[in-house]
Amino acid sequence: MVLIEFAMNPPDRGQGLAPYVARILDVIDRSGLNYQLTPMGTILEGGYDEVMKVVGDCFRVLEKDCPRIGMNLKMDYRAGTESRLKSKVEAVEQQLGRKLKT
C-alpha cells in the first residue's frame, strides 16, 4: 500500500484557491480511495497505480484552464499493509495513551 500526501494549485490565480481545490477534491472523492483532507493538502491511500492515476486526473482537471500548476507530493510505500491512514495515527495514540485531535 502507498500513502501519498499532495497539494496541487495554480499559483497564478491569486489567494482565492478554494474553487480549484474543490475541483481536485471532487476527483479524489469520486475515486473511491480512502483519503483525508487537511488544511495543507490531501492524503490518499491505495495501490501505487491507483493513487498516481488520481493525482494525474487532478492535474488534468486543472490544466484545462490553468497555464501554471504547482504540486508538492510525498509518498510512503510499505509492502503488505492496509489501512495505514488510520493505523499510523493509532500507533502514536497508543504510545501516548490517549486520543489525539485529528
N, C-alpha and C positions, 0 to 999 in steps of 0.2 A: 504494500500500500504506500501511496505517496500522499504527503501533506504539502500543500503549497500555500503560501501567503503572497498575495499580489495586490497591487494597486495600479490602476491604469487611468489616465486622464489626459485631456487635451490642454496642455499648458498655455496655449494662446487664447483660451476662452474666458479669461478673467477669473474672478473669485467665485462666481455662481456655477459650481460644477455639479450640483445635485441632479439636474436633468440628464447629464451624461452618466453619472454614477447609477441612476435609476435604470437607464438602458442596459448597462452592464449587469446589474442585479437581476433584471428580467431574464437575461440569457442564463445566468447562473441558477436562478430559482427553477426555471423550466428544464434544466439539465437532469434533474433527479439526483444529483450528487449531494452528499452531506456537505454543508457549508456553515460558516459562521461569519456574519458581517461584524466588522469592528469599525471604530471611528477612522482608522488609518488604512484600512484595506479589507480584504476578504480572505478567509482560509477555506480551501477546498480539500476534500478527501476522496480518494479513489485510485483507480489504476492510472499508471503514467499516461497512457494514450488517452484515457477518458478526460483527465484533468487538463492535459495540454490541448485537447480539442476544444474544451470550454474556453480556455484562455484565447485560442485562435478565433473562436466565434465572437468573443467580447471585442477583440481587436477589429474584426470585420464590421461589427455593428457601429463602431466609432469612425472607421476610416471612410465611410460613405460621405461624411460632411466635416471631417476634422483633418486638416492637412498636416497636423503635427500631433503625435501621441507619445506620451511618456509612460514608462512602466517600470515598476520595481517588482522583482519576483524572488522569493526564497523557496527552496524545496528541500524536503527531508524524505528519503526513501528508507523503508525498513521492510525486509522480506518477511513474509508470513505473519503479518499483523493486520488487524482491522480495528475500527472504532478508536483510532488514536486521537481523534478530535476531542473525545471526552476522556479517554484513559490517561492521557498525558497530564491533564488538569487534575484528575482524580488522584494520581500518584503524588502530586505535590500536596494536595489537600490531606492525604493520608499521612504524609510526613509531618505536616503542621498540626494534625489532629483537629482540624476544623474546615468548614466550607469557606471558600473564597468568593468574592464578588466577581462573577464572570459575565 
